Amino acid sequence: MNNYLFSTLILLSFLGNSQTQEATLHFNDGTSIEGYGLIFQEYKIKFRASLEDEPDVWDGTIVSGITFHGFEYDVEFGYVYAKNHERYPLLLEVLTEGEVTLYANVINKTVFSPPLDGDIPLTIPHSFSKVKYYVKREQEKLATKLKGRFKKCIIAYFGECSGLIKGIDNHEFRWATMIDLVNYYNDFCTDE
């Protein structure tokens, strides 16, 4: 897992447990407000303008996203409608923007497995994270989830870029370098 995603996993665990993280809440009309926020229930935002205020709960109805500050870099999350998930928007991390924007949905799960020794009646929790990537061109209404076999999935969405396909064949691009892949596409495969 690359360092960017590792730091995101750490950030997500922090953001899910603290309402003292400096943040900017972005509205659909282009305005924003600074304060303190956190993500909860995967797709909602708790936000307050000052530490003394009670937090309000926001979703994708009138809010376009949130940016967290105070780390080595700002971390932005945006509400995005996705194919096969059109009833309500997902709150996804924006990894890179351009003609194609790359989003990540980092899902943290804890599963409980039975004890290894039959005499110990405790279950053992195991935590893991899974990253689901979504891509969306500027003119598209819905994001596309990248899933399945890597090469087949990438060719289906980015197939017109021969340099990118060559990079896949040379093992330059893979799931772990998805940000580099999308940046390559935005830099060399679009007519801007």
Order of alpha helices (4+ residues) and beta strands (2+ residues): alpha-beta-beta-beta-beta-beta-beta-beta-beta-beta-beta-alpha-alpha-alpha
